[in-house]
Amino acid sequence: MLRALVTGVSSGIGAAIALELLESGYHVTGLSRRRPDIPAAHSEPFDWVQADLGDLASLEVLARGLPVPRVFVYAAGFMQTGALGELDPRDLAGMLAVHLQAPSLLLNEFAPAMERGSRVVLIGSRTMAGVSGKSQYLATKSALVGLSRSWAIELADRAITCNVVAPGLTDTPMMVDRRRAGVPPQMLPLGALVDPRDVAARVGFLTGDRGKSITGQVLTICGGASLKG
């Protein structure tokens, strides 16, 4: 049985990735705080585990009982914004836990038992290079690149790949979250927000047969935003 584990499956990018992998024949275990709405056609090979990825103590216990996946996709995330003079260290601590400590904890548990040829994908952000008002969020997201490249080196001898997929502004509930009120989304050059299914398709490629030669890379899906610098 091909097993995948995806975090943040309750909505948005994580939900789209779960469906992509289900349609590719994986048995998917999904982690999130809220139960996802998985279509009935895919409900049989899907297991949902309620998890607060910011609660590292409980996550450590939970991780020991999870099946070791062939595909591990870390898509959970949230955003707190603020300019200098308004930054709250509690916001940074929360995003560090969810964006960095949780994926480290989970892969540290899984990696020794993952089979040869397994795949790891971390969901970053196109704006990792820096954007006004998002310094703490982007600091935690940009650190995923260092994690991914280091893990790619460590896992290469078992042909396990590790990459970051970095979407631009994506059509998800996060775009209307009150926590990003200070930095409202702007339309992308291509005229629409990134479709989460397009992000999921890129993850599907990386975790499929033709993704085996790509590791330690950042793959950006930005709707043309990168053209503006």
Residue pairs with C-beta under 8 A, 6 or more apart in sequence:
1 27
2 25
2 26
2 27
2 70
2 71
3 26
3 27
3 28
3 29
3 67
3 68
3 69
3 70
3 71
4 21
4 26
4 27
4 28
4 29
4 69
4 70
4 71
4 72
4 73
4 207
5 28
5 29
5 30
5 31
5 66
5 67
5 69
5 71
5 72
5 73
5 106
5 110
6 14
6 17
6 18
6 21
6 28
6 29
6 30
6 31
6 73
6 75
7 14
7 30
7 31
7 32
7 51
7 53
7 73
7 74
7 75
7 76
7 102
7 103
7 106
8 14
8 31
8 32
8 53
8 74
8 75
8 76
8 77
8 123
9 15
9 17
9 18
9 28
9 30
9 31
9 32
9 36
9 48
9 75
10 32
10 33
10 34
10 35
10 36
11 34
11 36
11 172
11 173
12 170
12 172
12 173
12 174
12 196
13 75
13 123
13 167
13 170
13 172
13 196
13 199
13 200
14 30
14 32
14 73
14 75
14 76
14 123
15 36
15 37
15 196
16 196
16 197
16 199
16 200
17 73
17 75
17 199
17 200
17 203
17 204
18 28
18 30
18 36
18 38
18 46
19 38
19 39
19 42
19 200
20 197
20 200
20 201
20 203
20 204
21 28
21 71
21 73
21 203
21 204
21 207
22 28
22 38
22 42
22 45
22 46
23 42
24 204
24 207
24 208
26 45
26 70
26 71
27 45
27 46
27 47
28 45
28 46
28 47
29 46
29 47
29 48
29 49
29 66
29 67
29 69
30 36
30 38
30 46
30 47
30 48
30 49
31 48
31 49
31 50
31 51
31 53
31 76
32 48
32 50
32 51
32 76
33 50
33 51
33 52
33 53
35 48
35 50
36 48
38 46
38 48
49 62
49 66
51 58
51 59
51 62
52 58
52 59
53 59
53 76
53 97
53 98
53 102
54 94
54 97
54 98
54 102
56 97
56 101
56 102
56 105
59 102
59 105
59 106
60 105
60 109
63 105
63 106
63 109
63 110
64 109
66 106
66 109
66 110
68 110
68 113
68 114
69 110
69 114
69 118
70 114
70 115
70 117
70 118
70 119
71 118
71 119
71 120
71 121
71 207
72 106
72 107
72 110
72 114
72 118
72 119
72 120
72 121
73 120
73 121
73 122
73 123
73 203
73 207
74 102
74 103
74 106
74 107
74 120
74 121
74 122
74 123
75 123
76 98
76 102
77 95
77 98
77 99
77 123
77 141
77 174
78 94
78 95
78 98
78 174
78 177
78 179
79 95
79 134
79 137
79 174
79 177
79 179
79 180
80 88
80 91
80 92
80 94
80 95
80 136
80 137
80 179
81 133
81 134
81 137
81 179
81 180
81 181
81 182
81 183
82 88
82 91
82 133
82 135
82 136
82 182
83 132
83 133
83 182
84 135
87 135
87 136
91 136
92 136
92 139
92 140
95 136
95 137
95 140
96 140
99 140
99 141
99 143
99 144
100 140
100 143
100 144
100 147
103 122
103 144
103 147
104 147
107 120
107 151
111 151
111 154
111 155
111 160
114 155
114 158
114 160
116 158
116 159
116 160
117 158
117 159
117 160
117 212
118 158
118 160
119 160
119 161
119 162
119 206
119 207
119 211
120 148
120 151
120 155
120 160
120 161
120 162
120 163
121 162
121 163
121 164
121 165
121 203
121 206
121 207
122 144
122 147
122 148
122 162
122 163
122 164
122 165
123 164
123 165
123 166
123 167
123 199
124 141
124 142
124 144
124 145
124 164
124 165
124 166
124 218
125 137
125 138
125 141
125 166
125 167
125 168
126 166
126 167
126 168
126 169
126 220
126 221
126 222
126 225
126 226
127 134
127 138
127 141
127 168
128 138
128 141
128 142
128 144
128 145
128 166
128 218
129 138
129 142
130 138
131 138
131 183
132 183
133 182
133 183
134 183
144 164
145 164
145 218
148 162
148 163
148 164
148 216
148 218
149 162
149 216
151 162
152 161
152 162
152 163
152 215
152 216
153 216
155 161
155 162
155 215
156 215
159 212
161 206
161 211
161 212
161 214
161 215
162 215
162 216
163 206
163 214
163 215
163 216
163 217
163 218
163 219
164 217
164 218
164 219
165 199
165 202
165 203
165 206
165 218
165 219
165 221
166 218
166 219
166 220
166 221
166 222
167 194
167 196
167 199
167 220
167 221
167 222
168 188
168 194
168 220
168 221
168 222
168 223
168 225
168 226
169 175
169 185
169 186
169 188
169 193
169 194
169 223
169 225
170 193
170 194
170 195
170 196
170 199
171 192
171 193
171 194
171 195
171 196
172 196
174 180
175 185
175 193
185 193
187 193
188 194
188 222
188 223
188 224
188 225
189 223
189 224
189 225
189 227
189 228
190 223
190 224
192 223
193 223
194 221
194 222
194 223
198 221
199 221
202 219
202 221
205 211
206 214
206 219
220 226
